[in-house]
Amino acid sequence: MEGPLEVLERRRRALLDGDMEAFAGLFAEDGVLEMPFVVDGLPSRLEGREAIREFSTSAGGIPFEVVELRTVQVHQTSDPEVVILELVSVARLTTTGETFEVPCIQVFRIRDGRIVLFRDYVGANALPDVTAA
C-alpha cells in the first residue's frame, strides 16, 4: 500500500502531465476536495470522486495548464494520514501564454493509498482574470 508521500508524488506527476483522469483517480470514492478561498464561479466543495473528476477534467472552465509545482515545505503531522504542503503552483493561461504563480497551503488526508480529503488554500488574489483573456 502506498503511503501519503507516494500518493502525493503521483498527484504531482498527474498534474504536471495534465492527466486529470489520473488526478481524480487518486481520490477515494467518497473523497472530498475543498477550496475555502475559492474565486467567483468555482465550487468551494466537491464531494465524491465522480464530482471531482467532472470538475477536474473540465478544469472548472479555466483555460490553464500547470507548468510546475514548487514544493516549499512538506509537513508530516502526528496523524500518519495527514500531510500539509506549502507550495507554489506555476501555470500558463492557454489563451494568452501568460504565466502566473499561485502560493498554496494544501492539507491532505490520505488513507489506504487514496485521498479522502484535499483542502486547498489557494492564494486566489494571485490568479489572473481569465475573463479578460
Buried (B, 14 or more C-beta within 10 A) or exposed (E): EBEBEEBBEBBBEBBEEEBBEBBBBBBBEEBBBBBEEBBEEBEEEBEBBEBBBEBBEEBBEBEBEBEBBEEEEEEEEEEEBBBBBBBBBBBBBEEEEEEBEBBBBBBBBBBEBBBBBBBBBBBBEEBBEBEEB
